[in-house]
Amino acid sequence: IICAPEGGPCVAGIGCCAGLRCSGAKLGLAGSCQ
């Protein structure tokens, strides 16, 4: 599994690298890792 770096796409807290959290994700829309 490849993780997303800061600023990368994510969905509901899934997909970010360690230490990052998903910001701005809404139902059906991807957020960005912060």
DRENDREN-75427 format. One record per atom (N, C-alpha, C): x, y, z. Coordinates in steps of 0.05 Angstrom, whole numbers, plus 5000, padded with zeros to 4 digits. Layout:
N
XYZ...
***
This chain:
34
501749765000500050005000501850255000501250434982502850684980501250894995502751045012501451265027501851525013500051715019500151975007501752165024503552325012505152525028503452765034504552955048503153205055502153335029499553405029498353525006497253324986497753064992496752854974493852794980492552654961489652584964489152374985486952384998486152185018483152195020482051975032479151965036478551875064477152045079476151985106478351855124480651985125482751895143484351655134483851565109485351335098487151425076489551325075491351385053493751565059493751695083495951875089498251725102500651825097503051715110502951765140504551615155504651645184505151935192503652025212503952295222502252495209500852415187499152605173496252525177494452725176491652655178490152775154487852665148486352745125484752995132485253215117483853465122482053545099479653625104477953735084476353525069476453265077474953055063472053085070470353065050467453065054466352825040463852765046462552535034462752535004464152324993464452304965466652464953468052624969470252794959472852734974475052744960477552694973478552944986480052905008481353135022484353125016485853275032488753275028490153215055492453085054493853005078495253255090494953295115496253515129497853415152
***
